[in-house]
Amino acid sequence: MDETSFSPAKILDDSSFAVPSTSAGRQIFATPAQEKKHRILYGVSRDDYLTAFAADKKRLKLEKSSKDGKRKETNAPSLDRIPMPNLPENVKVEYRASMKDAQQRKYRISHENPPSVCLYTLLNSQGDGGLCSATIADNASLLALGYGSSNIQINALAAENLRMLKEAKELEELDNEMEEFNEEMFDENNKQKSFSLLGHSGPVHSLSFSCEKRLLLSASRDATIRLWGLEMQRNLVIYRPMAPVWKAIFCNRGYYFAASTADQCVSLWTTDRIKPLRIFADAGDDVTELEFHPNCNYIIGGGDNALIHVWDVLTGTCVRTLSDQIVADRGTIRGLKSSPCGRYLVAAYEAGTIGVWDLAQQRLLLTYDCDDSFEFNTPIQFSRDASIVAIGTPQHGLSFFSMEAASSAAHSAAQQQMPHPIVNPSGFGQFVYPTKRTNIVDVNFTRKNIVIALGVFEQ
C-alpha cells in the first residue's frame, strides 16, 4: 500500500473527532428534523471500480445520448470525499471481470435458470467450542472459520494452495525492481491447504477478509480486534476497544474497518492506527449487524432495538435512523446487507420477517414473513447483478428472493399511492434449497452467479 498517496489526517484528524450525543432507547417512526438536513449520497460512482454490477440498459442509453456523454451518478459522493488507498492492479482486474460477467444475461438467475449451489458442510465442530463465525472470500478462494475455543482456521477452496512468503533474509536478496518480484517473493516449496491462527483468548465473533485477500480481520469476546497477515500466518496488529467486540468488517476498498462493541458503540478504524478515528455512540442498544455501504462513505448498523442507523464516515453523525411500525416489534436485527447499487438494504428480523428498505426514499418498501424465526445471525448476500438476494432460511436451508419483483411491487404501490409497505408481495420468494440438519452460516456468489455456501451440521 502506498501510504504517500493519501492522508487520513486530511479530514479525520483529532480536531474533527467528536462523539455524537447519545439518545438511548428511542423508537423512531419518522425521520428526525436534524437528520433531514443531511442528504444520503447512496449512489456508487461509475468512474470507480465499485460500479454497480448490473447497470440498467435504459439508463445507459440515456447517458450515451446526453450532450456531454459523461457517465455521472448524481446521487454518488465525489471520489475524493473520503481519502482512499490505491488498489492493487490484480484487484482492479478481478472487479472488471466481475462487471463484465454480470452484464452477460446467460449468468442471470431466473425461473428458467435457477441458481447452482455448492454447500460446504462443517462436521464435528462442537469439539472445538462450536463454530462462532465464518466468512468466504468474495472470489471464493478462501474460507475462514472462527471457533469458541478462540482458534481461527484458514482453508483454501481454490485449486491453488495457500502460499507463504520467503524468510526475511531471502526477501532482502531479491531485486524489488524485477518484473517477477511478486512471484519470486513466495516460497514455492511451502504451500498448505489449511492452517490455524492462534492469539485470541475468547470466542471469535467475526471474521473479514481484505479486498486483496492478504489480510484477515478477527473480532473476539476478549475485547480485541486482530489483523492477520495470511502470507506470513502471523498477527500483525492488535486493536483494543473498551468492550467485547460483536463484529468487525473491512471496507470494500480495504484500509478502513468498522467495529461494533458490547458498550453499544460503533467505531471506525484504519489498519495503521491503533486508536479509532470515529466513535458513533448514539445507537441506543447493542449493534450486532454491521455493514459498510458500497461507496464506503457510510456505516450501517442494526441491533437489538430493531433500528437501522446510517452513519456518515466524514462527519461522524447519524444521517438516518430507519424504523417502521410494521417491524418495530419484530425483535433483533439478525442480518443486514446493502445492495451493490447502494440504494437498497435487506434486513432479517428475529421474528422471521425480511424487510427491504429504500435509502433513496428513506422508507420500508416491503416485508416478507418466513415460516420460522431467525434465532441466530443469518447470512444475506446479493447476486453480482443485484437481481437476487440469498438469505439463510430460519432453521435449515437457503432461500432466494427477487429484487426485481420487489422493485416492481414498490413501483405499483407508488402509482396507487399506497402509504404503507407491501406485505408478502407475490413473486418475491423465488427458490428454496432445504437442508436436513445443516444451518447456513455464510453465503457468497461467484462471478458467474454460482452460489458458494457454508453450513454447520447439527449446531
GIHU-V765256 format. One record per pair of residues at least 24 apart in sequence whose ideal C-beta (glycine too) atoms are under 6 Angstrom apart, sorted by the first residue. I is the first residue (numbers start at 0). J is the second residue. Records with the same first field share a line. If there is no record, write none. Layout:
I: J + J
This chain:
0: 84
1: 85
4: 85
5: 82
7: 82 + 269
9: 82
11: 276
17: 315
18: 278 + 280
19: 281 + 316
21: 280 + 281
22: 281
23: 283
24: 283
27: 320 + 322
28: 322 + 324
30: 361
34: 318 + 319
37: 318
39: 318 + 358
40: 76
41: 74 + 341 + 342 + 358
42: 72 + 74 + 75 + 341
43: 75 + 293 + 294 + 341
44: 72 + 75 + 78
45: 70 + 72
48: 91 + 94
49: 293
51: 339 + 340
52: 98 + 101 + 339 + 383 + 384
53: 101 + 384 + 385
76: 294 + 296
81: 296 + 312
83: 252
84: 254
87: 211
90: 210 + 211
97: 383 + 446
100: 446 + 447
101: 383 + 384
106: 447 + 448
108: 387 + 448
113: 430
114: 450
115: 449
116: 432 + 450 + 452
117: 451
118: 452 + 454
119: 453
120: 437 + 454 + 456
121: 455
122: 456
124: 455 + 458
129: 458
130: 455
131: 202 + 203 + 204
132: 203 + 204 + 205 + 206
133: 440 + 441 + 453
134: 206 + 441
135: 441 + 443 + 451
136: 208 + 212
139: 445 + 451
141: 212
143: 206 + 215
145: 203 + 206
147: 202
149: 199 + 200 + 201
150: 195
151: 196 + 203 + 217
152: 195
153: 194
154: 193
155: 192
160: 190 + 191 + 192
161: 191
162: 190
163: 189
164: 230 + 231
194: 232
196: 227
198: 225 + 234
204: 245
205: 246 + 247
207: 248 + 249
209: 249 + 253
210: 251 + 253
216: 247 + 249 + 256
218: 244 + 247
224: 258
226: 270
238: 273
245: 287
246: 289
248: 289
250: 291 + 295
252: 295
257: 289 + 298
259: 286 + 289
265: 300
277: 315
279: 310
281: 317
282: 308
288: 332 + 335
290: 335 + 337
292: 337 + 341
293: 339 + 341
294: 341
301: 332 + 335 + 346
303: 331
319: 361
321: 356
323: 363
325: 366 + 420
326: 354
333: 373 + 376 + 377
334: 377 + 379
336: 379
338: 381 + 385
339: 381 + 385
340: 385
345: 379 + 388
347: 373 + 377
349: 373
351: 393
355: 405
363: 420
364: 409
365: 405 + 420 + 421 + 424
366: 420 + 422
367: 423 + 427
369: 393
378: 441 + 442
380: 442 + 443
382: 444 + 448
383: 444 + 448
389: 442
391: 439
395: 434
396: 433 + 434
397: 432 + 439 + 452
398: 431
399: 429 + 430
400: 427 + 428
401: 427 + 429
